[in-house]
Amino acid sequence: MKVAVFSARRYDRAMLSESNATHGHELTFQEARLGPETAALAAGFPAVCVFVNDAVDAPVLEALARGGTRLVCTRSTGFNQIDLRAAGRLGIRVARVADYSPYSVAEFAVGLLLSLNRHIHRAHNRTRDGNFELDGLMGFDLHGRTAGVIGTGKIGRVFARIMAGFGCRMLGHDPFPSPEFEALGGRYVPLEELARESDVVSLHCPLAEGTRHVVGAGFLAAAKPGLLLVNTSRGGLLDTQAAIEALKSRRLGGLAMDVYENEASLFFEDRSSEIIPDDLIQRLVSFPNVLLTGHQAFFTREAMGTICATTLESITAFERGEALANEVTAR
Ligand code: NAD
């Protein structure tokens, strides 16, 4: 099947091409993000493959439908960038990668938390500069502290398992409680109690209508002073402006983020020679207690291998008229 692969980086080309040896699809790689200006590049391609920051809204889907696209596969778990209602209306099927290494993201979230708490990234910069002073680098023991997990699905539960290993007490918030989380000693509480009681909070729920800015001014006002917050899920879960205010007032003790609500026009590109017009992100990186990475939590060999294999399996199943195991539809 002819597949237009958008937002294709060198590693996408390499790993998708390798996985494709057993599928034989005709892959055409586009570096560009899918959006209103680039949708025409998909004309004549029955399948389109996208990533987290492609804009797959109604007008783009209409353009894809006009060009003959009938399947959109996202190389991600989250599918908040795709208008599922519009896709359903246009007869375009949508598949995602429901299940790839949850360890990739959970381990990265823990890595961010450790770096943030113990200032490892700052210490590294200091020692490279011949500065071996410890002032400003003091952290706290995670052992005996309370970790709040918002979203105890696949990734949240792996995160919780690691935190249990540190000897943390665990609080969870999720409309669908998990017995596995409870078996780890986790206790489900309302969001406000989680904010009030937790020393560290990690976000692992999807971005949907009900979760946009789930961590906003209200949550941060209720939070335990000095809270360390980690977001490896989706940028829109955190109200960035409210986080900046909470950092300035010192209620928020530190923020580590792999995702950012306005990341679409910034991430996955080298912008080191550009003037970045986004004042929110520039303010964020000016804080000594903010750690920012560019949506790399998924980026392990294992996760990429599964993402590529599952994406191509979806395309093959679609081509054969078989059921799509990873299909998502509007509720
Ligand atoms: P999952 O579906 O297994 O778990 C999500 C959990 O969130 C579910 O248990 C669900 O009930 C819960 N949830 C839904 N609404 C909620 C709410 N309002 N409050 C609290 N919990 C709520 O998904 P997963 O595989 O664990 O992935 C979680 C998210 O991680 C994805 O949606 C995606 O946005 C993000 N992610 C990020 C990266 C990255 O590279 N940074 C990679 C993969 C996934």
Residues whose N, C-alpha, C, O or C-beta is under 5 A from the ligand:
A	BS01	NAD	T77 G78 A98 V105 I150 G151 T152 G153 K154 I155 G156 H173 D174 P175 F176 H204 C205 P206 L207 G210 T211 T232 S233 R234 D258 H295 Q296 A297 F298
